């Protein structure tokens, strides 16, 4: 995978399964990853801890199924990171 340094990537559904694996692979490519989850905070925290040993990673919950809520989530994420 291409070097993704200086990129911040939000991965939805990243607490389990394919989403978790995608988040880990992006971290391996040196991206800063935001693990977004809707259900299990414990699973999301586990993914974050795995990634944090290699890259910057944050855990975030939001209902990104609705456009208006996504804007709120992105503002919150932006404020957390910068």
Order of alpha helices (4+ residues) and beta strands (2+ residues): beta-alpha-beta-alpha-beta-alpha
